[in-house]
Amino acid sequence: MKVMLKREKTNPESCEKIETLRQKMVYVGQTKGIDHPETIRLSQKLDNLLNQYQQKIIK
């Protein structure tokens, strides 16, 4: 499932980073497990990127 991101207020690179990281996290979660430290690290990194993205949209 691809997440649709509003690109009007952000640059396309931000959206691409988010989608790439999301895909990597899903892959690692499926191969190593959702409780694997790498999956958790990627999830936290994705959370941070999404928070930054959301802040840009609000402004």
N, C-alpha and C positions, 0 to 999 in steps of 0.2 A: 504494500500500500504506500503510494507516494503522497507525501504531505504537500499540499499546495501552500506556498508562501507568497505573501504580497510583496511584489518586487518594486512597487512604485517608490517607496521611501528608502530602500536599501539597494546596495549594489548587487549585481548578479553573483559576484564572487561569494558573498555572504551566504546566499541561498544555496549555492553549489557546495560550499563547505559543510553546511548543515546536512544536506542530503547525503553527501559522501560519508560523513561521520555516522549518520543514522544507518546507512547500509552496512558499514563496517561493524557497528555495534550489533546489528541483527545477525550478521554472519558469525561473529565471535560468540554471541549468545547461543546460536544454534549448534555450533561445533564444540564449544568448551563448556557451555552451561550458563544459565543466567546468573548464577551466584559466583562465577569465576572472577577473580580480581581484575582481569583485563576487561571483562564485560562491564563490571561496575565502574572502572576508571573511565571507559568510553562513555558510559551513561552519564557520569558526572560532567565530563567534558561537553557532551551534547547539551546537557541542562544549562551549562554556562553560556554556550553559544546561543541557545534559544532565548535565554534571559537578555543577552545583549541585543539580539535581534528585536525582541519585544520592546525594549527600551527605545530603540531607534524608531519604531513604528509609532510609539506614543508621542514622541516629540514632534 
